[in-house]
């Protein structure tokens, strides 16, 4: 394994050296970074020209200038890396320290959502082959996959920000919208459950009525202007989470696991008021971390209490239930602060922003206001990137699962009498992830590239915006810094994917050759 990793790192460094050399020289010959100063009539233009030439080493040929830049990069081994300065004289590490967290935050959020939703729906589509749900999901995924991201971003700004902010002025849902959303919900769940025509019609009508009634109640109670869950809503969500986690983790036939999940839902609901008081009074990142650790510990203890034999699956179910119930309580706390946040002078009743990554006028030091502000600014660009990536994951995961389900070992597992849930979750799902791992790595790099357009449309100052700025201003140091960071992330992700292959499939032994 060590020899394999060493070879891969060596090859990656050669690729990085060659590609960076090409990019540097192509940028150098693409235009004149001094053109503006040469034609300027400013009295100090000549002094600025000489200063820029001396600072950026523009009097040295591009190939030799590349090695001057490379020498500064290699100083990382001495602990004094030198990436130079941009055209404005600002240190490159200073610029990157602002841009990198911004892009990483956006990319990670979009990638996780796309992976979870895409793989889940793709696997369900494979299991319900030739059903109405599959045809609908194929149509939706092809449609989303073909959309240009800048167009999606503009639509989101119009309908998910501007129109939604207008709607929040009174929180009233029109009858036409209620009927339209109820029809869409009915078609969706009828396709998911599927069955005979009579069963599909019954499901459609039931979901239509329930969804229409729910939207009418939310509209009548002005829920969207004063959102809240309360202990009743938390309890309902907790029970649903307990049921879903048991079904996915061990199956409902495991009574101990189901009891552990239900008891965790009850315990979480019982601790609702103490948790809300602590979160409201002592909101901070440290408090959230402690909250997560305590929740994890309670989940482990609860799982071990109910486990008699084979405790690992029961503890896993209990912990997952505990963490998700805690997440619902956290969402409820955000809802409690929402109404006050919306009516602050900095927001003025329009909480969903269309530009920027933060509101500089938000009251400093208020943890929950800052958290809501970060989440609302993250909403539109994350949804835009997720929609595009989600479609690809649906298609890839469906195809991979269909291929795995036709393998001999799946038929053998079913012939042994294993339950369908066990066959899918323990045998098929793990092998489905092997080809998808490669897609995840490639998509990670693609999302970083796609963030260039997304950050431009939504006015974020991230790596994408820096990359565009570097090209437009012929800023070689800034361009190479962004290229170096994104290239290193891509190469490391590819190396990680190769190592994950041996974890997902024991037949793969990367250290054997």
HELIX and SHEET records of a PDB file:
HELIX    1   1 UNK A    2  UNK A   29  1                                  28    
HELIX    2   2 UNK A   35  UNK A   38  1                                   4    
HELIX    3   3 UNK A   45  UNK A   56  1                                  12    
HELIX    4   4 UNK A   62  UNK A   74  1                                  13    
HELIX    5   5 UNK A   75  UNK A   78  5                                   4    
HELIX    6   6 UNK A   92  UNK A  127  1                                  36    
HELIX    7   7 UNK A  132  UNK A  145  1                                  14    
HELIX    8   8 UNK A  149  UNK A  156  1                                   8    
HELIX    9   9 UNK A  157  UNK A  162  3                                   6    
HELIX   10  10 UNK A  163  UNK A  167  1                                   5    
HELIX   11  11 UNK A  175  UNK A  193  1                                  19    
HELIX   12  12 UNK A  197  UNK A  220  1                                  24    
HELIX   13  13 UNK A  230  UNK A  249  1                                  20    
HELIX   14  14 UNK A  255  UNK A  270  1                                  16    
HELIX   15  15 UNK A  272  UNK A  281  1                                  10    
HELIX   16  16 UNK A  285  UNK A  306  1                                  22    
HELIX   17  17 UNK A  311  UNK A  342  1                                  32    
HELIX   18  18 UNK A  367  UNK A  405  1                                  39    
HELIX   19  19 UNK A  408  UNK A  415  1                                   8    
HELIX   20  20 UNK A  420  UNK A  422  1                                   3    
HELIX   21  21 UNK A  423  UNK A  428  3                                   6    
HELIX   22  22 UNK A  429  UNK A  458  1                                  30    
HELIX   23  23 UNK A  463  UNK A  472  1                                  10    
HELIX   24  24 UNK A  476  UNK A  504  1                                  29    
HELIX   25  25 UNK A  510  UNK A  512  5                                   3    
END                                                                             
